[in-house]
Amino acid sequence: MAVVKPFICIRPAKENAAKVAALPYDVYNRKEACAAVAGNPISFLNIDRAETQFSDDVDTYADCVYEKARELLDTQIAEGVYVTDAGDHYYLYELTMDGNSQTGVVACASIDDYRNNVIKKHENTRADKEEDRIRHVDTCSMQTGPIFLAYRAKEELQNKIGEIKTQTPVYDFVSEDGIEHRVWVISEAADVAMIEEAFAKIPAIYIADGHHRCASAVKVGLKRREQHPDYTGEEEFNYFLSVIFPDEELQILDYNRVVKDLNGMDVDAFLAAIEEHFMIEKKGRIPYRPEKKGAFGMFLEDEWYCLTAKKEIRSEDAVEGLDVSLLQNYLLNPVLGIEDPKTDKRIDFVGGIRGLAELERRVHTDMKVAFSMYPTSIGELFAVADAGRLMPPKSTWFEPKLRSGLFLHEIER
């Protein structure tokens, strides 16, 4: 059963919350990060991406960058940009985008639950991507970017969350991208106990987004255990910062594909090759977004098509039946020659938040053909994780993104 515990939170003073809150560190390249922090010295991105404080000739992963992150964090805490709550609390974090709201419990999850697969994964992680966050968390002794977790909704928990949300939030602001953010502090002992007990009855929770941040937090925790061989398991480094959402509220967007060329074929030969496994229907110039599982949009030569997977390639298998698998296994690989989408430079991926117009733009600039996808469902994600399997790369795009800096968890005092 899941251990989901309250914690002592370091968070922005109310008047600073909107300026501190920042998109996750990994949605920016270095140039974009520098532009994003310009004019806002308390944006958490200054700390998350401390290379923004140096000239371009300083390596992004230099020791001084992580030391600067710790220096900025310590200074801002000392200056009152942040406050530290007294005692262990839970928090509610509600994000509203385009009229759709999702509310998660902000808490600490157990590194042992991660290791024992109570917290289930659906992606592999790469050591090089983990290393940066390991160093950041270890140097700052602080977890700063919450892991996006999900659970199967439970009525008693949803009722309690709804009850708490009738109270006045401590934060209520709209970020530059139009997302509304609201936060409540859960400090009543009875409410804290009820939530902890409710999660203790949940057999599994799932990583929705943030596999690399999660793996990094766990590895820092294990490192601290080695440094403290007398650890009891209650120390804060045994837990990692999370926001845990009910599945029924989550929104997964499409994660689309663009490809540089037709693998040496002309358009007619390409379409003929596709027809072996897909039915093709012309859709004209109006952008086509698939309306059901097994359907794909394709933009080629200024025309949109609907591709529908033929019955014989459909599968009930948790992984092989995913739309991203069907496209990869029966079109991208055999027709376009893209064997490994993780490493092939001829393919790129476009998050659904950018819209179909971005697919057209890419085809008009640096790509030849684009594919719009029907979104992977949260049920499909759970099924893959429950089976102990992994999704193909770039299967899910979650929106809205959790902000960093609103909740900080100190792992050693």
C-alpha positions, 0 to 999 in steps of 0.5 A: 500500500502507498505511503503518502505523508505530509511534510514541512513545506518551504513555499513562497510568501503569498505576494511572491507566489505568481512570480516564483512559480515557473514551468519545469526546468526541462521545457526550456533550452538554455537560451529560452531559460535566459529569456524567461528569467529576464526581469524576474529575479525570483522566478524559480527558474533562476534556481532550477536553471542556474546557468542563466546566471552565467555567461554562455562560456560557462558549462551548463553542468559546471560545479559552480552552476549547482553551487549558484543554485544553492546560493540563490535558494539560501539567499531568497529564503533568508530574505523572506521570498519563502516562508516555512510552514510550522509542522507537517501538512498536506496541500491541494494544488488545483490547475485549471486550463480551458475550463478543465480543472485537476486537483492533486494532493501535494505530499511526499511519496516513499523511495521504497514504494518506488523501488518496490513498484508500489509506485509504478513506472511506464518509461525508462530513464537515461542516466545522463538526464538523471545526473543533472537533477541528482546534482541539483537536489544533492547540492541544494539538499532540496527537492524543488520540482514535484513528481506528477503522480496519479491514482485511481480516484476514491470517493472518500478522498474526492469528497474530502478534497471537495470539502477542503476546497470550499475554504479560502486558498492561500494562492490564487493566480493566473500564470502567463500561459493562462493557467489558473493555479490555486493552493490550499494548506491542509493543517487540521489534524483530522483532515491530515489523518484522513488523507494519510489513511485513505492513501494507505488503502490504495495499492498502487500509484503511478508516475504520470510525468517526471520519470527522470526527476523521480529516479533522481530523487530516489538516487539522492535518497539512497546516497544519503542512506549510504552517508547515514548508515544508522538511518531509520527510514523516517528521515526526509531523504527517504521521501520525494516531493509529489503532487498526486492526482485522481485519474478521472481529472487528468488530461493527456494530449496528443503527442504528434510526429513529424518526419524529414523525408519519405525514405527515398519514395515519391508520394504515390509510392509512399501512399501505396506502401501505407495502404498495406496496413491502413485505410486512407481517406483524403481530408483536404486542407482542413487540419484533421485531428483523429476522433478515435483510437486507431485513427491517425491524421497525416499532413503531406503535400499540403493535404490532410489524410485520415489513416485508419489501422486495418483490423488485422494489425489491431492488438489487445496487448497493453503495449502493442495495441497503443496507437503510438505502437501501431504507427511505429510498427506498421508505418514509421519503421517498415515504410519510413525506415525509422527503426529507433525513434529515440535516436533517429534524427529524421523524426521529431515530436510535437506536443499537442499543446502546440496544435495542428498548425505547428505540424503544418508549419514544420512540414512547410519548413524542415519536415516532409510529412506529419502525423497527428495522433489520438491521445493515449488514455490514462487507462492505457497508461495504467494498463502498461504500468500494471503489466510491468511494461514500458510505453514507446517513447513520446507516448503521453503529453500531460497538460497543464504542467506543474509549476516548480517553486510553489512547494519545496521539500528539504531532505536534510536539516 
